[in-house]
Amino acid sequence: MRFAFRRSALFAAASLIALGAAAPSLAQEAPPPVEAAPQQAEPAVEVEASPKPDTAVPADAESQAPEIIIADEPATPETPPIPAIWAPIPTDAEGRSAYGYYLAGRNALTSGESETGADYLARVEALTPEQPRVREQAFTASLLAGDLDVAARIAPEGEGVSPVIVQAGRLVAAVQTFVGGDARKANAMLTAAPVGEPHARAGLYVQPWIAAAAGDWDRALASPPTDLDPISTLVARANRARLLELRRRYDEADAEWRDLTSHALASRLFRLPYGEFLERRGKRDEALAQYDAAVTAGATDRMTQSARARVLAKGRPPAVPTWRQGAALALKIAADQIIAQRALEFGVVYLRLALNLEPTNENRFLIGQTLQQAELEPAARAALAQVGAQDPELYAAARVQRALSLEKDGLADEALAELRRAAETRPHEASIAYLLAGQLVQMKRYDEALTVLNGSLLNVEGQGYEVNFLRGAAYEALNRKPEAEAELWAALQKQPNNPTVLNYLGYLWVDSGTRVEQGAEMIARAHAADPSDGNIQDSLGWAQYRRGQFDVAVTTLEEAVAKEPANAEINDHLGDAYWAVGRQREAGFQWNRVLTLEVDAERKAEVEAKLRDKLGQEPTDDSGAGVAD
């Protein structure tokens, strides 16, 4: 087949182009990972078999609920014994049971409604405080949902609780105490019980800021521990340099920054903050030298570019960070490192703590981006929706991210609306215009797509092959074959070995019968470049069929169906090949199979005609499958 315009690798690559243009970099000192963080295991809670409830809690849940059995180790003297059976099941003032809340909470979490799920599990914890496994689940859910005050309140401790949970609880409790305005208590908490692995790095980075806010300058300015890994040592020293500036020990701060920027591999991490320090000290030329060195080393982030432009324009230097801003930055750096280790949920927790300290749109964006990487799409979209329009570039990036997430979940209309918002906010951003056109093509709104593709942003000299390709696909769908061929040929000249372009143009020529041999050769090249693609293999089989090579076409198309079993066009082609070699029953099976799949009206009519005319069958479709628009 020529090309199923799902979100192809070509379109996904263009999505990254748009995000690269719009999205901010992560924390300005994002170092590489140092060591693998252990994965958090979900506590085991066993519930007897029961139908899956709706998210809403049934009012009479206690009357219909089976007994709950919670697996646990034998009770310790410090922990009240866990009943094997809840009898009677605890209920709240409204008569709703812990069981109902538990099932509704788990169902909500499974459905991606993290805030609702966290709320229900917190209610279970309140009704059953003696249940440590429920407490752990409620704590974990509250962390991911961003309800950090609840998480701090119910943070589990004690024997039998996972260190992952215990140490996360200590970090959250201390930071939330600081957020609440009690720096001295927070500092005392971290001093009495330092945060351990796997969250030790986050605790190490954030404590100096809390100590400084508490007036404990000895602890705030203490040198990093000698047993730290090299990257964490550098980050801790950068925190110390910032705090030395706040303490007005400028010469020591300058010396620290100079040494940090002298490291060949790590210097790029510290040129921006050192330049900002120099600006505040009135040393604009030296600051510009730092920014220029960063650009020469390959820095393309908008913060460095903005800093350089600010110095050249003799703008006001950035303010020295406050205690809370410094603590938030420390947590973002820790998040960067642990996200790089693929411990995405931990990264979300650190970023939510940073957001509580510094409620900025950038922090909201980073949370949404990380949740998206963790494939927690509804939660990601909720976080991205909170990014405001004060910064048009960041707002547009959030809209694009939401659009990609919505389209991934099949919500095409909502995705299109988000892309329109991004385009309205950044009307001169070509990459966003391309994404908008791609979404319109995917939704088969070809005329609208061509309006964008032929507009002044995309129809320019030097346009990328992706634009020619997308324009060609839109023309072909509208049966404007000469224009389609011209655009696809232009795309091929720019990317002569691209399997997607080779396949699309080759199939167009083979299927139309205009240049069968040339098209077949192009499809063969595409298949050689990407033999795993079922759509390209279908094109190969169809080219063989068109050239009268029916036996080999059957084999090729059978393999294509195995790769794309739900593709109506490939099944239809296999039916034609079976018919050509005299395998009539199998042809009929394939054609009837087509009618059970998502199929456009034109192909449906063609297949029904084949069943009537060739096999004398009156086609039926009992599958309930709809006809595609």
VEXDRENBA-995650 format. One line per 10 residues: number of its first residue (from 1); their letters; for each residue y, x, z of C-alpha. Coordinates in nm, 4 decimals. Each point is the difference from the previous one (the first is absolute). Example, Ala and Ser with C-alpha at 12.3 -4.5 7.8 and 13.67 -1.06 7.14 Angstrom:
1) AS) -0.4500 1.2300 0.7800; 0.3440 0.1370 -0.0660
//
This chain:
1) MRFAFRRSAL) 0.0000 0.0000 0.0000; 0.3497 0.1195 -0.0658; 0.1239 0.0004 0.3560; -0.0206 -0.2313 0.3012; 0.3532 0.0084 0.1333; -0.0903 0.0187 0.3583; 0.1945 0.2594 0.1932; -0.1295 0.2976 -0.1945; 0.0248 0.3644 0.0917; 0.2905 0.0248 -0.2428
11) FAAASLIALG) 0.1882 -0.2806 0.1733; -0.0843 0.1345 0.3454; 0.1408 0.3378 -0.0951; 0.3251 -0.1642 -0.1016; 0.0039 -0.1779 0.3358; -0.0037 0.3383 0.1688; 0.2873 0.1120 -0.2208; 0.2080 -0.2921 0.1240; -0.0870 0.0659 0.3603; 0.0727 0.3678 -0.0355
21) AAAPSLAQEA) 0.3460 -0.0864 -0.1239; 0.0687 -0.2543 0.2686; -0.1913 0.0882 0.3131; 0.1311 0.2381 0.2639; -0.2012 0.2997 0.1025; -0.1820 -0.0208 0.3287; 0.1322 0.1777 0.3049; 0.1926 0.3022 -0.1118; -0.2375 0.2450 0.1639; -0.3339 -0.1385 -0.1097
31) PPPVEAAPQQ) -0.2416 0.2888 0.0460; -0.3506 0.0151 -0.1428; -0.2972 -0.1145 0.2066; -0.1426 0.2434 0.2491; -0.3218 -0.1493 0.1262; -0.1990 -0.3143 -0.0575; 0.0698 -0.2826 0.2407; -0.2965 -0.2011 0.1250; -0.0256 -0.3507 -0.1357; 0.0551 -0.2820 0.2412
41) AEPAVEVEAS) -0.3152 -0.2032 0.0494; 0.0412 -0.3700 0.0577; -0.1345 -0.1092 0.3393; -0.3234 -0.1929 -0.0275; 0.0290 -0.3628 0.0984; -0.2950 -0.2208 -0.0765; 0.0427 -0.3734 -0.0377; -0.2860 -0.2391 -0.0519; -0.0189 -0.1510 -0.3469; 0.2629 -0.2620 -0.0646
51) PKPDTAVPAD) 0.1692 -0.1456 -0.3073; 0.3130 0.1938 -0.0968; 0.2983 -0.1990 0.1283; 0.3399 -0.0463 -0.1525; 0.2779 0.2094 0.1434; 0.1306 -0.2919 0.2007; -0.1527 -0.0288 0.3466; -0.1977 -0.3245 0.0391; 0.1203 -0.2005 0.2974; -0.3558 -0.0772 0.1059
61) AESQAPEIII) -0.1378 0.3449 -0.0660; -0.1519 0.0273 0.3456; -0.2095 -0.3107 -0.0515; -0.1511 0.1230 -0.3264; -0.0184 0.3730 0.0679; -0.3301 0.1818 0.0520; -0.0278 0.2518 0.2770; 0.1643 0.3397 -0.0518; -0.2061 0.3092 0.0648; 0.1970 0.3240 0.0213
71) ADEPATPETP) -0.1965 0.3215 -0.0327; 0.1110 0.2675 0.2424; -0.1226 0.2899 0.2064; -0.0987 -0.0682 0.3628; 0.3042 -0.0738 0.2133; 0.1513 0.2870 0.1946; 0.1276 -0.0450 0.3555; 0.3569 0.0095 -0.1332; -0.0634 -0.2707 -0.2598; -0.0933 -0.3568 0.0980
81) PIPAIWAPIP) -0.3429 -0.0932 -0.1382; 0.0061 -0.1629 -0.3421; -0.1762 -0.3336 -0.0065; -0.2741 -0.0273 -0.2600; 0.1075 -0.3603 -0.0558; 0.3381 -0.1649 0.0450; -0.0798 -0.3163 0.1928; 0.2244 -0.1821 0.0214; 0.2019 0.1454 -0.2857; 0.3551 0.0836 0.1181
91) TDAEGRSAYG) 0.2742 -0.2308 -0.1319; 0.3773 0.0090 0.0066; 0.2439 -0.2650 0.1255; -0.0325 -0.1884 -0.3277; -0.3765 -0.0153 0.0262; -0.0637 0.2523 -0.2766; -0.2856 0.2379 0.0592; -0.0230 0.3757 -0.0039; -0.2826 -0.0442 -0.2489; 0.2142 -0.2002 -0.2393
101) YYLAGRNALT) 0.2839 0.2492 0.0259; -0.2427 0.2876 -0.0536; -0.1537 -0.1433 -0.3161; 0.3376 -0.1079 -0.1358; 0.1420 0.3453 0.0734; -0.2838 0.1809 -0.1725; 0.0241 -0.2381 -0.2957; 0.3747 0.0582 -0.0285; -0.0464 0.3786 0.0065; -0.2681 -0.0228 -0.2681
111) SGESETGADY) 0.2391 -0.2083 -0.2128; 0.2762 0.2566 0.0361; 0.2120 -0.2048 0.2430; 0.0387 0.2858 0.2442; 0.2779 -0.1484 0.2111; -0.1841 -0.3292 0.0504; -0.3247 0.1794 0.0750; 0.1663 0.2310 0.2507; 0.1606 -0.2972 0.1751; -0.3306 -0.1846 0.0348
121) LARVEALTPE) -0.1860 0.3060 0.1267; 0.2766 0.0648 0.2530; -0.0536 -0.3557 0.1270; -0.3715 0.0709 0.0323; 0.0802 0.3134 0.1978; 0.2250 -0.1989 0.2320; -0.2793 -0.2516 0.0621; -0.2705 0.2643 0.0441; 0.1635 0.3139 0.1457; -0.3398 0.1182 0.1256
131) QPRVREQAFT) -0.1271 0.0432 -0.3568; 0.0800 0.3595 -0.1069; -0.1289 -0.0435 -0.3546; 0.2264 -0.2983 -0.0592; 0.2868 0.1960 0.1519; -0.0621 0.2882 -0.2410; -0.0070 -0.2335 -0.2977; 0.3178 -0.1734 0.1111; 0.1674 0.3375 0.0504; -0.1034 0.1259 -0.3442
141) ASLLAGDLDV) 0.1075 -0.3213 -0.1714; 0.3372 0.0085 0.1751; 0.0557 0.3572 -0.1172; -0.0620 -0.0795 -0.3647; 0.2038 -0.3205 0.0184; 0.2948 0.1852 0.1523; 0.0010 -0.1923 0.3278; 0.0445 0.3207 0.1950; 0.1269 -0.1549 0.3223; -0.3264 -0.1930 0.0314
151) AARIAPEGEG) -0.1967 0.3115 -0.0936; 0.1805 0.2030 0.2663; -0.0678 -0.2685 0.2605; -0.3732 -0.0286 -0.0652; -0.0742 0.3638 -0.0906; -0.3583 0.0590 0.1197; -0.0895 0.2867 0.2337; -0.3045 0.0991 0.2003; -0.3550 0.1160 -0.0455; -0.1743 -0.1226 -0.3105
161) VSPVIVQAGR) 0.3205 -0.0520 -0.1994; 0.0202 0.2053 -0.3182; 0.2381 0.3002 0.0222; 0.1532 -0.1230 -0.3259; 0.1027 -0.3197 0.1780; 0.1007 0.1638 0.3286; 0.2240 0.2619 -0.1605; 0.1588 -0.2486 -0.2381; 0.0749 -0.2178 0.3020; 0.1710 0.2864 0.1808
171) LVAAVQTFVG) 0.2139 0.0829 -0.3019; 0.1000 -0.3606 -0.0611; 0.0713 -0.0724 0.3659; 0.2242 0.3064 0.0362; 0.1929 -0.0574 -0.3218; 0.0471 -0.3697 0.0708; 0.1287 0.0861 0.3465; 0.2518 0.2302 -0.1679; 0.0893 -0.2738 -0.2487; 0.0631 -0.2264 0.2984
181) GDARKANAML) 0.2614 0.2446 0.1288; -0.1893 0.1827 0.2774; -0.0191 0.3579 -0.1266; -0.0716 0.1425 0.3459; -0.3055 -0.2195 0.0514; -0.1227 0.0723 -0.3514; 0.0413 0.3749 0.0576; -0.1855 -0.0259 0.3301; -0.2834 -0.1894 -0.1687; -0.0435 0.2679 -0.2656
191) TAAPVGEPHA) 0.0281 0.2787 0.2569; -0.2593 -0.1525 0.2329; -0.2432 -0.0910 -0.2797; 0.0736 0.1873 -0.3253; -0.1226 -0.1692 -0.3148; -0.3329 0.1484 -0.1087; -0.1991 0.0076 -0.3224; 0.0056 -0.1507 -0.2530; 0.3651 -0.0853 0.0755; 0.0978 0.3264 0.1700
201) RAGLYVQPWI) 0.2192 0.1110 -0.2892; 0.2079 -0.3192 0.0106; 0.0383 0.0381 0.3774; 0.1011 0.3649 -0.0354; 0.2661 -0.0787 -0.2598; 0.1561 -0.2975 0.1794; 0.0006 0.1210 0.3611; 0.2872 0.2547 -0.0322; 0.2325 -0.2743 -0.1205; -0.0955 -0.2288 0.2846
211) AAAAGDWDRA) 0.0372 0.2883 0.2459; 0.3463 0.0807 -0.1355; 0.1044 -0.3632 0.0336; -0.1233 0.0131 0.3591; 0.2057 0.3142 0.0672; -0.3104 0.2183 0.0359; 0.1295 0.2831 -0.2175; -0.2529 0.2535 0.1218; -0.2792 -0.2098 -0.1443; 0.2035 -0.1030 -0.3045
221) LASPPTDLDP) 0.0726 0.3603 -0.1047; -0.3291 0.1570 0.1023; -0.1648 0.2124 -0.2656; -0.2980 -0.1597 -0.1764; -0.3441 0.0666 0.1481; -0.1563 0.3213 -0.1253; -0.3279 -0.1643 -0.1035; 0.1536 -0.2311 -0.2627; -0.0951 0.0192 -0.3654; 0.2652 0.1755 -0.2158
231) ISTLVARANR) 0.1442 -0.3132 -0.1624; 0.0345 -0.1923 0.3267; 0.1673 0.3055 0.1521; 0.2601 0.0029 -0.2773; 0.0675 -0.3724 0.0386; 0.0354 0.0363 0.3772; 0.2446 0.2877 -0.0524; 0.2069 -0.2139 -0.2368; 0.0198 -0.2671 0.2702; 0.1127 0.2696 0.2416
241) ARLLELRRRY) 0.2700 0.1170 -0.2435; 0.1414 -0.3520 -0.0161; -0.0027 -0.0304 0.3771; 0.1702 0.3399 0.0391; 0.2804 -0.1338 -0.2175; 0.0260 -0.3106 0.2182; 0.0190 0.2317 0.3025; 0.2801 0.1874 -0.1830; -0.1952 0.3232 -0.0072; 0.0997 0.0483 -0.3600
251) DEADAEWRDL) -0.0836 0.3672 -0.0448; -0.3555 -0.0543 0.1243; -0.0368 -0.3040 -0.2239; 0.1242 0.1986 -0.3003; -0.2419 0.2823 0.0721; -0.2889 -0.2458 0.0232; 0.0915 -0.1613 -0.3323; 0.0428 0.3373 -0.1708; -0.3449 0.1061 0.1047; -0.1551 -0.3311 -0.1034
261) TSHALASRLF) 0.1514 0.0222 -0.3487; -0.1226 0.3572 -0.0402; -0.3651 -0.1022 -0.0181; -0.1025 0.0146 -0.3646; -0.2263 -0.3056 -0.0033; 0.1722 -0.2145 0.2610; 0.3653 0.0719 -0.0745; 0.0330 -0.3027 -0.2289; -0.0729 -0.2268 0.2968; 0.3022 0.1233 0.1929
271) RLPYGEFLER) 0.2755 0.0697 -0.2529; 0.1358 -0.3552 0.0142; 0.0352 -0.0224 0.3810; 0.1371 0.3538 0.0145; 0.2547 -0.0862 -0.2668; 0.1082 -0.3048 0.2001; 0.0409 0.2186 0.3090; 0.2146 0.2428 -0.2007; 0.2146 -0.2847 -0.1304; 0.0694 -0.1119 0.3555
281) RGKRDEALAQ) 0.0993 0.3571 0.0848; 0.2502 -0.0022 -0.2879; -0.2024 0.2446 -0.2152; -0.0057 -0.1957 -0.3240; -0.0738 0.2944 -0.2289; -0.3009 0.1027 0.2060; -0.1193 -0.3613 0.0095; 0.0305 -0.0255 -0.3785; -0.2042 0.3190 -0.0329; -0.2791 -0.1623 0.2015
291) YDAAVTAGAT) 0.0041 -0.3125 -0.2161; 0.0066 0.2034 -0.3201; -0.2957 0.2038 0.1228; -0.1875 -0.3206 0.0743; 0.0668 -0.1337 -0.3514; -0.1042 0.3329 -0.1540; -0.3236 -0.0211 0.1982; -0.0681 -0.3412 -0.1522; 0.1507 -0.2492 0.2448; 0.0743 -0.3240 -0.1856
301) DRMTQSARAR) 0.0344 -0.2405 0.2928; 0.3137 -0.2070 0.0079; 0.0990 0.1244 0.3488; 0.0358 0.3592 -0.1220; 0.1793 -0.1124 -0.3150; 0.2379 -0.2168 0.2048; 0.0673 0.2825 0.2434; 0.0886 0.2365 -0.2827; 0.2334 -0.2580 -0.1572; 0.1629 -0.0613 0.3388
311) VLAKGRPPAV) 0.0827 0.3678 0.0473; 0.1426 0.0307 -0.3491; 0.2161 -0.3076 0.0626; 0.1082 0.1397 0.3392; -0.1343 -0.3083 0.1703; -0.0456 -0.0527 0.3715; -0.3021 0.1850 0.1426; -0.2858 -0.2114 0.1368; 0.0126 -0.0661 0.3725; -0.2253 0.1864 0.2371
321) PTWRQGAALA) -0.3010 -0.2211 0.0772; -0.0037 -0.2041 0.3192; -0.2892 0.0165 0.2472; -0.1549 -0.3086 -0.1524; 0.0508 0.1179 -0.3586; -0.1538 0.3349 0.0839; -0.2999 -0.1660 0.1636; -0.0392 -0.2296 -0.3010; 0.0100 0.2982 -0.2369; -0.2592 0.1803 0.2126
331) LKIAADQIIA) -0.2329 -0.2989 -0.0257; 0.0528 -0.0269 -0.3760; -0.0969 0.3635 -0.0424; -0.3124 -0.0597 0.2074; -0.0694 -0.3057 -0.2165; 0.0324 0.2074 -0.3173; -0.2552 0.2482 0.1254; -0.2556 -0.2542 0.1154; 0.0450 -0.2121 -0.3148; -0.0762 0.3121 -0.2035
341) QRALEFGVVY) -0.3276 0.0136 0.1924; -0.0674 -0.3624 -0.1094; 0.0248 -0.1351 0.3557; 0.2272 -0.2710 -0.1370; -0.0186 -0.2400 0.2942; 0.1228 0.2728 0.2360; 0.2818 0.0692 -0.2433; 0.1009 -0.3660 0.0105; 0.0093 0.0088 0.3805; 0.2264 0.3072 0.0059
351) LRLALNLEPT) 0.2280 -0.1539 -0.2620; 0.0254 -0.3253 0.1945; 0.1006 0.1986 0.3066; 0.2607 0.1795 -0.2115; 0.1279 -0.3362 -0.1247; 0.0438 -0.1219 0.3578; 0.2061 0.3105 0.0708; 0.1968 -0.0115 -0.3239; -0.0167 -0.3373 -0.1814; 0.0853 0.1220 -0.3513
361) NENRFLIGQT) -0.1022 -0.1278 -0.3403; -0.1580 0.3353 -0.0799; -0.2346 -0.0341 0.2975; -0.0911 -0.3537 -0.1057; -0.0733 0.1257 -0.3490; -0.2202 0.2807 0.1289; -0.1995 -0.2450 0.2114; -0.0559 -0.2264 -0.2984; -0.0946 0.2925 -0.2208; -0.2548 0.1264 0.2528
371) LQQAELEPAA) -0.1513 -0.3432 0.0567; -0.0374 -0.0274 -0.3758; -0.1851 0.3313 -0.0107; -0.2298 -0.1409 0.2684; -0.0563 -0.3056 -0.2241; 0.1427 -0.2351 0.2635; 0.1898 -0.1865 -0.2687; 0.1374 -0.3062 0.1872; 0.1259 0.2184 0.2836; 0.1494 0.2443 -0.2506
381) RAALAQVGAQ) 0.1845 -0.2781 -0.1790; 0.1344 -0.1335 0.3297; 0.1393 0.3428 0.0888; 0.1515 0.0545 -0.3444; 0.1630 -0.3428 0.0116; 0.2076 0.1247 0.2937; 0.1692 0.2701 -0.2104; 0.3573 -0.1156 -0.0462; 0.2334 0.0374 -0.2956; 0.2477 0.2393 0.1635
391) DPELYAAARV) -0.1533 0.2879 -0.1955; -0.0613 -0.1335 -0.3538; -0.2356 0.2834 -0.0944; -0.2203 -0.0510 0.3047; 0.0138 -0.3787 -0.0305; -0.1151 0.0200 -0.3627; -0.2825 0.2357 0.0962; -0.1186 -0.2485 0.2623; 0.0093 -0.2834 -0.2525; -0.2075 0.2060 -0.2443
401) QRALSLEKDG) -0.2542 0.0824 0.2690; -0.0256 -0.3665 0.0960; -0.0452 -0.0930 -0.3652; -0.2876 0.2445 -0.0420; -0.1632 -0.1379 0.3134; 0.0454 -0.3628 -0.1041; -0.1363 0.0643 -0.3479; -0.2994 0.1784 0.1519; -0.0790 -0.3182 0.1921; 0.0385 -0.2154 -0.3123
411) LADEALAELR) 0.3418 -0.1404 0.0910; 0.1575 0.0615 -0.3392; 0.2964 -0.2382 0.0272; 0.1032 0.1430 0.3354; -0.0383 0.3535 -0.1366; 0.2225 -0.0855 -0.2954; 0.2666 -0.1417 0.2324; 0.0028 0.3238 0.1999; 0.0330 0.2117 -0.3137; 0.2913 -0.2159 -0.1144
421) RAAETRPHEA) 0.1711 0.0616 0.3342; -0.0563 0.3738 -0.0396; 0.1408 -0.0087 -0.3536; 0.3055 -0.1989 0.1113; 0.0637 0.2498 0.2783; -0.0476 0.3033 -0.2269; 0.1079 -0.1343 -0.3409; 0.0152 0.3478 -0.1545; -0.3446 0.1164 0.1186; -0.2217 0.0358 -0.3076
431) SIAYLLAGQL) -0.3217 0.0467 0.1970; 0.0469 -0.3340 0.1763; 0.0757 -0.1681 -0.3329; -0.3283 0.1379 -0.1321; -0.1927 -0.1414 0.2959; 0.1672 -0.3373 -0.0532; -0.0984 0.0023 -0.3675; -0.3554 0.0953 0.0917; -0.0295 -0.2871 0.2435; 0.1289 -0.2409 -0.2639
441) VQMKRYDEAL) -0.2574 0.1265 -0.2505; -0.2715 -0.0363 0.2602; 0.1093 -0.3601 0.0537; -0.0015 -0.0545 -0.3809; 0.3741 -0.0633 -0.0086; 0.0321 0.2197 -0.3050; 0.3377 -0.1110 -0.1337; 0.1623 0.0617 0.3387; -0.1718 0.3371 0.0185; 0.1323 0.0983 -0.3415
451) TVLNGSLLNV) 0.3517 -0.0929 0.1064; -0.0276 0.2615 0.2729; -0.1862 0.2535 -0.2137; 0.2541 -0.0252 -0.2813; 0.2956 0.0155 0.2360; 0.2355 0.2907 0.0469; -0.1914 0.1501 0.2939; -0.3340 0.0489 -0.1750; 0.0655 -0.0058 -0.3747; 0.1592 0.3427 -0.0080
461) EGQGYEVNFL) -0.0484 0.3285 -0.1754; -0.2680 0.2013 0.1740; -0.1623 -0.3050 0.1609; -0.3399 0.0709 0.1504; -0.3235 -0.0876 -0.1727; -0.0605 -0.2620 0.2720; 0.2928 -0.2033 -0.1326; -0.1248 0.0166 -0.3600; -0.3476 -0.0935 0.1154; 0.1147 -0.2992 0.2055
471) RGAAYEALNR) 0.2273 -0.1195 -0.2786; -0.2889 0.0308 -0.2469; -0.2293 -0.2004 0.2300; 0.2601 -0.2770 0.0235; 0.0492 -0.0115 -0.3776; -0.3758 -0.0069 -0.0577; -0.0434 -0.2900 0.2434; 0.2630 -0.1921 -0.1978; -0.1898 0.0788 -0.3244; 0.2868 0.2132 -0.1260
481) KPEAEAELWA) -0.2442 0.2585 -0.1358; 0.2309 0.2286 -0.2047; 0.2351 0.0461 0.2948; -0.2943 0.0492 0.2342; -0.1509 0.2698 -0.2241; 0.3319 0.1806 -0.0272; 0.0474 0.0135 0.3770; -0.3598 0.0978 0.0736; 0.0157 0.2695 -0.2675; 0.3199 0.1338 0.1604
491) ALQKQPNNPT) -0.1764 0.0063 0.3375; -0.2935 0.1858 -0.1533; 0.2268 0.2679 -0.1495; 0.1324 0.0679 0.3498; -0.3436 -0.0113 0.1655; -0.2553 0.0799 -0.2723; -0.2922 0.0330 0.2415; 0.0755 -0.2917 0.2313; -0.3187 -0.2135 0.0128; 0.1866 -0.3236 0.0739
501) VLNYLGYLWV) 0.2280 0.0363 -0.3025; -0.2838 0.1187 -0.2243; -0.2121 -0.2963 0.1015; 0.2720 -0.2603 -0.0401; 0.1132 0.1028 -0.3469; -0.3549 0.0777 -0.1121; -0.1228 -0.3427 0.1063; 0.2945 -0.1665 -0.1713; -0.0937 0.1659 -0.3286; -0.3738 -0.0648 0.0369
511) DSGTRVEQGA) 0.0356 -0.3628 0.1056; 0.2483 -0.0820 -0.2765; -0.2136 0.1798 -0.2595; 0.2961 0.2011 -0.1291; -0.1046 0.3577 0.0864; -0.3505 -0.0362 0.1372; -0.1136 0.3589 -0.0497; 0.3177 0.1558 0.1401; 0.0030 -0.2443 0.2890; -0.3674 0.0676 0.0783
521) EMIARAHAAD) 0.0686 0.3742 0.0101; 0.2873 -0.0528 0.2423; -0.2136 -0.2203 0.2248; -0.2750 0.2633 0.0020; 0.2565 0.2564 0.1183; 0.1188 -0.2399 0.2703; -0.3577 -0.0567 0.1195; -0.0680 0.3734 0.0102; 0.3104 0.0461 0.2148; -0.0864 -0.2876 0.2383
531) PSDGNIQDSL) -0.3687 -0.0970 -0.0291; 0.0070 -0.2038 0.3230; 0.2493 -0.2590 -0.1318; -0.1849 -0.3189 -0.0911; 0.2850 -0.1299 -0.2136; -0.0018 0.3121 -0.2162; -0.3787 -0.0165 -0.0266; 0.0344 -0.3592 -0.1216; 0.2395 0.1208 -0.2695; -0.2560 0.2639 -0.1007
541) GWAQYRRGQF) -0.2741 -0.2628 -0.0266; 0.2253 -0.2355 -0.1929; 0.0890 0.2783 -0.2446; -0.3733 0.0609 -0.0532; -0.0506 -0.3733 -0.0550; 0.2834 -0.0125 -0.2535; -0.1576 0.2901 -0.1878; -0.3373 -0.1773 -0.0157; -0.1690 0.2224 0.2584; -0.1404 -0.3006 0.1860
551) DVAVTTLEEA) -0.2909 0.1614 0.1888; 0.2117 0.2763 0.1498; 0.2778 -0.2531 0.0676; -0.2418 -0.2023 0.2172; -0.0757 0.3030 0.2163; 0.3656 0.0966 0.0293; 0.1130 -0.3540 0.0864; -0.2784 -0.0486 0.2552; 0.1313 0.3074 0.1803; 0.3550 -0.1380 -0.0233
561) VAKEPANAEI) -0.1084 -0.3324 0.1554; -0.1709 0.1919 0.2803; 0.3352 0.1680 0.0741; 0.2104 -0.3183 -0.0378; -0.2374 -0.2938 0.0661; 0.2764 -0.2557 0.0521; 0.1907 0.0809 -0.3193; -0.0172 -0.2951 -0.2400; 0.0859 0.1958 -0.3138; -0.2695 0.2640 0.0545
571) NDHLGDAYWA) -0.2642 -0.2676 0.0662; 0.1090 -0.1784 -0.3176; -0.0329 0.3196 -0.2028; -0.3482 0.0609 0.1377; -0.0963 -0.3529 -0.1024; 0.1165 0.0714 -0.3553; -0.2002 0.3245 -0.0085; -0.3130 -0.1752 0.1287; 0.0381 -0.2626 -0.2737; 0.0393 0.2668 -0.2652
581) VGRQREAGFQ) -0.3378 0.1589 0.0946; -0.1786 -0.3369 0.0228; -0.0104 -0.0334 0.3788; 0.1235 -0.3595 -0.0083; -0.0984 -0.1147 0.3490; 0.1769 0.2966 0.1549; 0.3044 -0.0634 -0.2194; 0.0137 -0.3562 0.1292; -0.0316 0.1206 0.3567; 0.2947 0.2381 -0.0449
591) WNRVLTLEVD) 0.2194 -0.2636 -0.1622; -0.0771 -0.2510 0.2733; 0.0751 0.2751 0.2502; 0.3462 0.0393 -0.1552; 0.0790 -0.3624 0.0850; -0.0658 0.0664 0.3689; 0.2606 0.2777 0.0097; 0.3782 0.0074 -0.0132; 0.0611 -0.0485 -0.3716; 0.3056 -0.0857 -0.2091
601) AERKAEVEAK) 0.0061 -0.3277 -0.1926; -0.0362 0.1643 -0.3424; -0.3127 0.1956 0.0884; -0.1472 -0.3009 0.1810; 0.0331 -0.2088 -0.3164; -0.1528 0.2781 -0.2115; -0.3008 0.0368 0.2292; -0.0577 -0.3746 0.0198; 0.0044 -0.0115 -0.3808; -0.2624 0.2774 -0.0190
611) LRDKLGQEPT) -0.2253 -0.1832 0.2413; 0.0264 -0.3226 -0.2031; -0.0172 0.1485 -0.3492; -0.2572 0.2752 0.0547; -0.2207 -0.1422 0.2746; 0.0682 -0.3717 -0.0144; 0.0948 0.0014 0.3671; 0.2653 -0.2180 0.1568; 0.1658 0.2471 0.2367; 0.0522 -0.0892 0.3627
621) DDSGAGVAD) 0.1925 0.1847 0.2672; -0.1330 -0.0840 0.3430; 0.1398 0.3095 0.1606; 0.3326 -0.1444 0.1037; 0.1708 0.2987 -0.1601; 0.3404 -0.0744 -0.1430; 0.1365 0.0859 -0.3380; 0.2498 0.2830 0.0097; 0.3522 -0.0710 -0.1111
//
